[in-house]
Amino acid sequence: MIELNSVTKQYGSLAAVDNVSFSVKAGEYFALLGPNGAGKTTIVKMLLDFTQPTAGSLSVNGLPSTNVSSRTAVGYLAENYHISPHLSGWQYLQRCAELLDISRSEAADQCRRIVELVGMQGREHTKTSTYSKGMIQRFGLGAALIGNPKLLILDEPTSGLDPIGIREIRQLLESLKNQGMTIFLNSHLLSEVEKICDNAAIIDRGRLLVKDKISTLVKDGDTLEDVFVKFVKG
């Protein structure tokens, strides 16, 4: 589903990503972990062709990431998500559906289902200018689900959510995974990653430190946070 082969991204003398290789299989729930500035978001941007690698190659859905068709079945949620404040959540979802050329009747059906999935019933017709950051994040995730993608790429999906909201989003993502969706996420909430992800990779200063099953990484009474600190601190 996702493949990185010896990927490097250079900004002048800085290697934001330094010779990184890993893969994510279809149906996998995968977490890319690392401290701020480690290169996580740069990798996401290259997967989505927002920027191109200096060296190496990336593929999504079996196609080069530079091929627009590689993104036809991909939903994306950016960190620090924003929605035009003059729109309601419902209007925003409908506009996303229009961009995907989904018929009005199908768009309405999808929007109703998504509003319920992200727990925003009763607020969908309110202007987003009245929404909290967490509510914006819920509709951002909802927008990523428009068109029934096979792959979700999520950059800090629980940003701005309270503990109840984090739990609800985790349960939603678990449900989507059980339906066969592939999920690739960046997150600093290591306790949540440990609960729900199959595999994880840890990067720091652009370099891949480890990639393995969560069950293999976390053992002997350690937590994923303990493992993370051990690899990053050396």
C-alpha positions as CSV (number, residue, x, y, z in Angstrom):
1,M,0.0,0.0,0.0
2,I,2.9,2.4,0.9
3,E,6.5,1.9,0.0
4,L,9.5,4.1,0.7
5,N,12.8,3.1,-1.0
6,S,16.0,4.9,0.2
7,V,14.1,8.2,0.5
8,T,16.1,11.4,1.2
9,K,14.8,15.0,1.4
10,Q,17.4,17.7,1.5
11,Y,16.8,21.3,2.3
12,G,20.2,22.9,1.7
13,S,22.6,21.3,4.0
14,L,19.8,19.8,6.2
15,A,18.6,16.2,5.5
16,A,15.0,16.4,6.8
17,V,14.7,12.7,5.7
18,D,17.9,10.7,5.4
19,N,17.9,7.4,3.4
20,V,14.6,6.0,4.8
21,S,13.0,2.8,3.6
22,F,9.9,1.0,5.0
23,S,6.6,-0.3,3.8
24,V,3.0,-0.5,5.0
25,K,0.8,-3.3,3.9
26,A,-2.9,-3.1,3.0
27,G,-5.1,-3.3,6.0
28,E,-2.3,-2.4,8.4
29,Y,-2.6,0.2,11.2
30,F,0.8,1.9,11.1
31,A,2.3,4.7,13.3
32,L,5.2,6.9,12.3
33,L,6.7,8.2,15.5
34,G,9.4,10.8,16.3
35,P,10.1,14.0,18.2
36,N,9.3,17.4,16.7
37,G,11.4,18.0,13.6
38,A,12.2,14.3,13.1
39,G,10.9,14.3,9.5
40,K,7.5,12.7,10.0
41,T,5.4,15.5,8.2
42,T,8.0,15.7,5.4
43,I,7.4,12.0,4.7
44,V,3.7,12.6,4.6
45,K,4.1,15.5,2.2
46,M,6.2,13.4,-0.1
47,L,3.6,10.6,0.0
48,L,1.0,13.1,-1.1
49,D,3.3,14.8,-3.7
50,F,3.2,18.1,-1.9
51,T,7.0,18.0,-2.2
52,Q,9.4,15.6,-4.0
53,P,12.3,13.6,-2.6
54,T,15.8,14.6,-3.3
55,A,16.7,11.0,-3.8
56,G,14.9,7.6,-3.6
57,S,11.2,6.8,-4.5
58,L,7.8,6.5,-2.8
59,S,4.8,4.6,-4.0
60,V,1.1,4.7,-2.8
61,N,-1.4,2.1,-4.0
62,G,1.2,0.5,-6.2
63,L,1.8,3.8,-8.1
64,P,4.6,6.4,-7.9
65,S,3.6,9.1,-5.4
66,T,4.1,11.6,-8.3
67,N,1.3,10.0,-10.2
68,V,-2.0,11.7,-9.4
69,S,-3.9,8.4,-9.6
70,S,-2.0,7.1,-6.6
71,R,-4.2,9.4,-4.5
72,T,-7.6,8.5,-5.9
73,A,-8.4,6.3,-2.9
74,V,-6.6,8.3,-0.2
75,G,-8.1,10.4,2.6
76,Y,-5.8,12.9,4.3
77,L,-6.1,14.8,7.6
78,A,-3.5,17.5,8.1
79,E,-2.3,18.7,11.5
80,N,-3.8,22.1,12.6
81,Y,-6.7,21.6,10.3
82,H,-8.7,24.7,9.2
83,I,-12.1,25.2,7.6
84,S,-13.5,28.4,6.1
85,P,-15.4,30.0,9.0
86,H,-18.4,31.1,6.9
87,L,-19.3,27.4,6.1
88,S,-21.1,25.0,8.3
89,G,-19.7,21.5,8.8
90,W,-22.3,20.1,6.5
91,Q,-21.5,22.6,3.7
92,Y,-17.8,21.8,4.1
93,L,-18.4,18.1,3.7
94,Q,-20.6,18.7,0.7
95,R,-17.9,20.9,-1.0
96,C,-15.4,18.1,-0.4
97,A,-17.8,15.7,-2.1
98,E,-18.2,18.1,-5.1
99,L,-14.4,18.1,-5.5
100,L,-14.5,14.4,-5.8
101,D,-17.4,14.6,-8.4
102,I,-19.7,12.6,-6.2
103,S,-23.4,13.0,-7.1
104,R,-25.6,15.1,-4.8
105,S,-27.7,12.2,-3.6
106,E,-24.7,10.1,-2.8
107,A,-22.9,13.1,-1.2
108,A,-25.9,13.6,1.1
109,D,-25.9,10.0,2.1
110,Q,-22.2,10.1,2.8
111,C,-22.4,13.3,4.7
112,R,-25.2,12.0,7.0
113,R,-23.2,8.8,7.7
114,I,-20.0,10.8,8.4
115,V,-21.6,13.3,10.7
116,E,-22.8,10.4,12.8
117,L,-19.5,8.6,12.6
118,V,-17.5,11.7,13.9
119,G,-20.2,12.4,16.6
120,M,-21.3,15.8,15.3
121,Q,-25.1,15.3,15.1
122,G,-26.9,18.5,15.9
123,R,-24.0,20.8,15.1
124,E,-23.5,20.0,11.4
125,H,-25.5,23.0,10.3
126,T,-23.8,25.5,12.6
127,K,-21.1,27.8,11.2
128,T,-17.6,26.4,11.8
129,S,-16.6,29.8,13.3
130,T,-18.4,28.6,16.4
131,Y,-16.6,25.3,16.6
132,S,-13.8,24.3,19.0
133,K,-10.5,23.1,17.7
134,G,-11.6,19.5,18.5
135,M,-14.9,19.9,16.5
136,I,-12.9,21.2,13.6
137,Q,-10.7,18.2,13.9
138,R,-13.7,15.9,13.8
139,F,-15.0,17.4,10.6
140,G,-11.5,17.3,9.2
141,L,-11.5,13.5,9.8
142,G,-15.0,13.4,8.3
143,A,-13.7,15.2,5.1
144,A,-10.9,12.6,4.8
145,L,-13.6,9.8,4.8
146,I,-15.5,11.4,1.9
147,G,-15.4,9.0,-1.1
148,N,-14.8,5.9,1.0
149,P,-10.9,5.8,0.7
150,K,-8.9,2.7,1.1
151,L,-6.1,4.5,2.8
152,L,-6.2,7.2,5.5
153,I,-3.1,9.3,6.1
154,L,-3.6,11.2,9.4
155,D,-1.2,13.8,10.9
156,E,-2.0,14.1,14.6
157,P,-5.7,13.0,14.2
158,T,-6.6,13.6,17.9
159,S,-5.1,17.1,18.1
160,G,-7.4,19.4,20.2
161,L,-9.7,16.6,21.4
162,D,-10.5,16.0,25.1
163,P,-10.1,12.5,26.6
164,I,-13.6,11.5,25.6
165,G,-13.1,12.7,22.1
166,I,-9.7,10.9,21.8
167,R,-11.4,7.6,22.9
168,E,-14.3,8.1,20.4
169,I,-11.9,8.8,17.5
170,R,-9.8,5.7,18.5
171,Q,-12.9,3.6,18.4
172,L,-13.9,5.0,15.0
173,L,-10.4,4.3,13.6
174,E,-10.5,0.7,15.0
175,S,-13.9,0.2,13.3
176,L,-12.5,1.5,10.0
177,K,-9.5,-0.8,10.3
178,N,-11.8,-3.8,11.0
179,Q,-13.5,-2.9,7.7
180,G,-10.2,-3.3,5.9
181,M,-9.0,0.3,5.7
182,T,-5.3,1.0,5.8
183,I,-4.4,3.7,8.3
184,F,-1.0,5.6,8.4
185,L,-0.7,8.1,11.2
186,N,1.7,10.5,12.9
187,S,1.0,10.9,16.6
188,H,2.6,12.0,19.9
189,L,-0.1,10.1,21.9
190,L,2.0,7.0,22.4
191,S,-0.5,5.4,24.8
192,E,-3.1,5.6,22.1
193,V,-0.7,4.2,19.4
194,E,0.2,1.3,21.7
195,K,-3.5,0.4,22.1
196,I,-4.5,0.4,18.5
197,C,-1.5,0.1,16.0
198,D,-0.1,-3.0,14.5
199,N,3.3,-1.7,13.7
200,A,5.4,1.4,14.3
201,A,8.5,3.1,13.0
202,I,10.5,5.6,15.0
203,I,12.6,8.3,13.3
204,D,14.8,11.0,14.6
205,R,16.7,13.7,12.7
206,G,15.6,12.2,9.5
207,R,16.9,8.7,10.2
208,L,14.9,5.6,10.7
209,L,15.8,4.1,14.1
210,V,13.5,1.1,14.2
211,K,10.4,-0.4,12.5
212,D,8.7,-3.4,14.0
213,K,5.5,-4.8,15.4
214,I,4.2,-3.0,18.5
215,S,4.0,-6.3,20.3
216,T,7.7,-6.9,19.6
217,L,8.8,-3.4,20.6
218,V,6.9,-3.3,23.8
219,K,7.9,-6.1,26.2
220,D,9.3,-6.9,29.7
221,G,7.0,-4.4,31.4
222,D,8.0,-1.4,29.1
223,T,5.5,0.9,27.5
224,L,5.8,2.3,24.0
225,E,6.9,5.6,25.6
226,D,9.8,3.8,27.3
227,V,10.8,2.3,23.9
228,F,10.5,5.6,22.2
229,V,12.7,7.4,24.8
230,K,15.3,4.5,24.6
231,F,15.7,4.8,20.8
232,V,15.6,8.6,20.6
233,K,17.9,9.2,23.5
234,G,20.2,6.3,22.5
